Amino acid sequence: MISPLLLNNYFVKELSYRSNPAFNAEAKVRNEGKIHCGIEFGVAANAPDHFMVALTIMVEPSAVSPALDPYHVSMRIEGYFNFKPETDTPQAQKERLVTLNGSSILMGLARGLVAQATGVSEFGKYLLPAVNFVEILNNSGNTDVSSVGTKEVPAMAGGEKQ
């Protein structure tokens, strides 16, 4: 089934990484660090079918050697989405679909960008770990997307100027 959700544009607002001196690729057992993933969601003020989803991703590797993650990573990626005009879906369902599917789409883009950037680095290509966005949304205390960090955004989903 083809989704009525369209990704119109995305921007990398921040991407930085640095090597973790505690990383040891040869160790059989390594110490895990932490990944932090925040989601922000917005609806265009004058275009309720236009949405923004932003992911803030931070990889905080273990400082104790041998560490599992070779890099400290900090990234913010924003995506602008809308729905096909013929989509007959209630607004609340659109918002949930954008939050979950939009976050997954952006995470896939983020994984590729981080892999490409780190591919020429000291420890080689690094793939961000998978993230369960359903769990993040459900653990926010409410299944309503407004609990994730809703804000108004410009109607930029199609790249148009207001």
CORKACOR-V318057 format. One record per run of one state. SS is the DSSP state (@ for helix, = for strand, . for the rest). FROM is the first residue (numbers start at 1). LEN is the number of residues. If there is no record, write none. Layout:
SS;FROM;LEN
SS;FROM;LEN
This chain:
.;1;4
=;5;15
.;20;3
=;23;1
.;24;7
=;31;1
.;32;2
=;34;11
.;45;5
=;50;11
.;61;6
=;67;1
.;68;3
=;71;13
.;84;7
@;91;28
.;119;14
@;133;7
.;140;6
@;146;4
=;150;4
.;154;9
